[in-house]
Amino acid sequence: MSSFIATFQIVEDKNCPLYGLGDVLQLSDKALVPPPGKPVCLILAREMTELLFSLIAKKGDDPDFDKLYSCSGCSGLIKFKRQSGEAKNQEETASAVSLIIGTAPDLPPGLMDGLEEMAIFQCVEKESLSHTLSYFSYKKFASGDELYCKGEEGRHVNIILTGKVAVIDEDLTLAMLGKGEVLGEMSQLASQAVCATVKAVEETEVLSISGDDLKMVMNDNPSLYLYLLQLLTGRLTRTNAARLQEVASAMSGSLSEMPQIEIFQALNMNAKTGVLTLEFPEETASVSFRDGELVRVRYAGKENQEAFNNIVAEKNRGRFTFSSHLPDQDMAAEELGDFMKLLMDALRKVDEDADE
C-alpha cells in the first residue's frame, strides 16, 4: 500500500458546490481521492498537497484527530478533521480490492498479486476498479523490443507489471523503469509525439490501455486524471535530469528534443528567472519566469493564461532559447498564479479541445 495515507471527514459545510457534510476524503503520497462519485476540486487538491508535506514531516508523531482543517473557499467553504482508525480502514480496503480485482484482464497466474499495491490503481474507487480494469489488455515484450519510438504518435499508456525498460534519447539513457511505472501518459495528456524511445532491457509484461479508453476511464475517475497530471512533474525528476541541466543553464535547443511542457517544468523546478522564447513555425512566444513562477506570457496576440494555454497546445516543432535576463517590468509584475495549477488547467483545456 502507499507509504502514507490519511483520511478526513467533512464536519462543516457552508455552501460548498462539490462536497457535503459527512463526505470522506483520502489523501495519500500518490493522490487525493474525493468522495465516491464526486470530482476532484483543484483548489482543494492544491491545498491538500501542502498539507501532505506537513503531515509526512510529522509522520512519526501521533496524529491530531481533533485539529480542524479548512479550504480557502470559492463560492463555499468546508472544514474537515482527520479520522481515527486509519490502519484498520487501509487493511479492509486492501482486502476488498483483492476480491474485486479478481475480474481484471486475462493475466498469467501470479500477475494478479500486487496489482492493488500499484499507485495508479489506488486512485480508482474500489467499487469501480473491476470496470476500470476491463479497459486494459495484457502485453508481453521481449528484451530489445521497443514500447515507444521517439517522434511517433503515442497511442497507448502502459503500466509495467514485470521486467524493466530503458528511456533513451539518442545515445543517452535517461532512466530505467520497473514494476508499477506508468509509460506514455505525457503523449496522451499533452497530445504530443513521444519525446524519447522506450526499450525493454529484459522480458517485460505490461497492462496497456488505448488513449481513447484512457479518456473514458479518467472521466469516470477524476482522481486518476489528477494522478497522471502529477506524473508529468515527477517524471522529470527521474528521467530528464540531464536535459534539465542544459535548459537550466540558459541554453537553446529544439522543441522536438525537449517539448515546451518539459521546459516549463524544468524552469519551475529549478526556480529560474529569465525569458523563454519559443519559435514555433507560425508565431513566436515569450514566457517570463521569476524564481520559477510565471509572470508574463505572450503568444499570437494573446497574453497570460490564454496565451499559456495556446502554447501548451502547440505541437513540439521549432526551437527554444532561454535568457537569464528579465526586463524590469516583468521583474516587478505579479505572478500569474500557482504554476502547477496553471499547467494543469492548460492540459485540461487541451484535452477538452481534443474531444470537441
N, C-alpha and C positions, 0 to 999 in steps of 0.2 A: 504494500500500500504506500501512499505518499508519506514522506518523512514528516510532514506537518499537515494536520487537518484541524480546523476549529469550526464549530457550529454555533450559529447565532439565531436567536428568535426575536422577531419584531414585537416590542412591548408597547409601543405608542405609534399611532398613525394619524397624521394631520394632512389629509387630502393628497396622499401620495398617489400618482397616476398609475403606478405599476404594482405596488405591493400593499398588503393589508395586515392588520393585527393578527399575530399568531403565525405568520409566514416564517419559514425557516430558510436561512442562507448558509451555505457551506463554503468555507474559504480554505484552500489548500495552497501548497507551494507550487501548484500547477495551474489552478484556475479558480474562478469564482462561480459556484453553481447556484443559480437562482431557484426560487420555489418551483415545483413541478408545473409545467405549462405556462410559465411566465418568462419574458425575455430578460436579458441582462441589461441593467441600467449602466450606461457608460460613465455617468458621473459617479455613481456609487462604486463601480469597478475601479476607477482611478483612486478613489479614497481608500478602498479596501486594500489596494496594493501597498499603499503607505502603511496601513495598519498591519499588513502581513509582515513587513520588515521589522516592525516594532515587536510583534509577538514572537517571531523567530529568535530575535535577540534575547528574549526573556523565556525561551523555551524551557530552560531548566527550573524556572520558578513555578510556584503553584499558580494556576490561573485565577484571575479575579472575576468570579461569576456574578458579582454584584455591580461591577462597573457598567455604566450606561454609555453606549456609543451612539452617534447620530451622523446622518449625512448632512452635507451643506445645504441641500434642498434645491428644488427647482420651482415648480408650482405647488409642491407639497413637501412634507418632511416626515422622516421615520426615525425612531430610536430603537435600539436593539441591544440585547445582552447575550453574552456567551453562555451556552448551555453546558450543564454538567453531564457526566456520563458519556463523554465523547468516545472513550476507548471501547465501551460496550457497543455503542452505535456503529463504530467502524467495523467491529467483528461481525455484527449482524449484517451490515451492508456487504461485506466481503462474502459471507456465506450465501446471501441472496443472489449476488452477482454470479457466483459459481454455478448456481442452479439455472439461472436464466440463460447464461452463456452457452448452455448445452445445445442450443439451436443455432449456433454460429455456422459459418460456411463449412463445407466439407473439408476438414483438415485431417492430415495424417494423425494417428494415435500419438498422444503426448504433447501436441502443439496447443491443445486447449489449455493445458496447465499454464497458469501465469498470465493469461490474457487480461484478466480483471485487474492485474497489477500495473498494466501499462497506463501511463498518464493520460494518453488520448482517450481511452475508454472510461477513465474515471470522470471525465467531463460529461458523460452521457448518463441521463437518468436511468437507473436500473430497470425501471418498468418498460423503457423503450429500447433497451440495449439489444434485445433479440431482433427487433425490427431493423435497427441500425446496422447490425452485422450482416443482415441479409443482402445488403448492397455490396458487400465485399466479396472478392474472389481470391482463391489461393494460387500463388505462382511460385515457381522454383527456378533459380538461376544458377548455372554452373560457374566455377571460378573463371574469371576473364570476361564474362558476359556483361554487356552494357545495359544498365537500367535506364539511363538517360544519356543523351548526346548533346553536348554544348551547341547552342544555336537552334536546335529543333524545338518544335512546339511540345510542351509538356501536356500529355493527355491524361495522366493518372497520378494519383497520390499513393505512395506505397509505405507500409509500416513493416519494419523488419521484425520477423519472428525468430529467425536463427541466422547465424552467419555474420559476415562483415563486408562492408563496401568502402571504397575509397572515393573521395570527392576530389577531382583532378581538374586543374586549369593549366593547359599546355603541359609543361614538364613539372609543374608544382603540385604536390599532393597537399590539399588544403585541410583535409580531415579524414579520419577513419571512424565510421559509424557502425553501431551494432544493434543488438536487440532493443526494441521499443522506440527506436528513432523513426521519425517521420521524414519522408523524402518527397519533393515535388510540390510542396504547399505554396511556395512563392509563385511559381508559374501559374497556379490556379487563382490565387488571391489577387495577384497584380497583373494578370493577363499578359505575361511577358514570356519570351523564349527562355529555355533552360540556359542558365548562366555558367554551368560547369558540368563536365562529364562525370557520371557516377558509374563505377565499375565494381562488380563483385570480385573480392580478392580470395574468397573461398565459397563453397556451396552456400547459397543464401536463399531462404524462404521468406515470402512476404505475404501480407494481406494487401490487396490492391483495390482501389475504387476509382471510377472514372470521374473526370471533372464535373460532368453534368449531375451524376449521382451524388457527388460530394455537396453540391449546392443544395440539393433536396434535403440531405441529411443535416446540413448546417441550419436550414430554415426550421427544421424540427428541433434542433438542439443549439440554441444561441450560445450557450457556454462553450460548445465545441468551436464555434466561429471565433470566439474570443481567445481560446487556447491557441488556435492556429495563427492568429494575428500576433500573439505574444512570441510565437516561434520565430517570426521574422527578425526580432531583435536578438533573441537567444542564439539563433543560428550564426549570427555574425561573430559572436564571441568565441565560437568553437571552430568555424570553418573558414572565416575570412580574415584571420589575424594578419596574414602577410599583406593583403590588399588594403586593410585598414591603415597599416603603417605608411603606405605610399600616399594615400589620399590625405591623411592627417598632416603630412609634411609639405603641403602646398604643391601638389603635383597636378599633372594633366594626363588625360588618357581617353580611351574610347568607351562609350556607353555600352557597347556590345561586350566589353571586357568586364565592366562593373556598372550595372544599371543604376539609375538615379536613386531608387529606393535605398539601395545599399550605401550609396554615397551619403545620403541624408542621415542615415543611422550612424555611419562612421563619424561624421562631423558632430553629431549629437553626443555620441558615447565618449568621444574624445574632448568634449567641451571646447570646440574650436571657435574662433572668432575670425570672420572674413566673409568674402563674397564668392559664391559658387556660380560660375557661368556655364550654362548648358546650351550648346549649339546644336539644336535639332535641325533637320533638313529644311523646314519651312520658317521657323522662328527661333529667336534666341531668348533664353530665360535667365533671370538674375535672382538668386536666392541669398539673402543676407542672414548670417548667423552671428549671434553674440553669446559667447560661453556655451555654445551648442544648441541654443534656442533660436527659433525663427523670429526675426524682427521685421523683415520685409520680403515680399515675393512679387515678382513682376514677370508676366508672360502673355504675349499675344493680346495686349490691350487690357488685360485683367490684372488685379492685384490681390495679394494676400491669400486668404483661404481659397477663393475661386481659382486664382492662378495656380496655387499649390495643387489643387485637385486635378487641374488640366495637365500639369507637369507629370504627376504620378501616373496619369492615364496614357501618357505618350509611350510609344514603343522605344526600346533601348537602341536608338540609332542616333549617331552623331558623336560629339566629343564634349568633354568637360574640362574646366580649368578652375582651380581654387586658389584664390589670392588671400593672404592673411591680412591685407589692408581693408579696413571697414570705414566707409565715409562717416563724417561727424554726425550727419543727420540720422544715419542708421545706428550709430553708437548710442544716440540719445533716445531712439524710438522705443516704444513699449513692446514687450513680447506679444506675439500674436496669440499665444495660449500654450497650454501644455503640448510639448512636441508629440508625444505618443498619441494623444487624443486627436491632434490634427492629422497625423498619419493614418490612424485607424478610420477616421471619418472619410479621408480621401480614398482609402482602399475600399471602404464600404460603397462609396459613390461609384467607383469603377465597377464593382461587382453588380450594383443595381443597374447601371447603364448597359452592361453587357447582357442583362436579362431582358432588356426592352426590345 
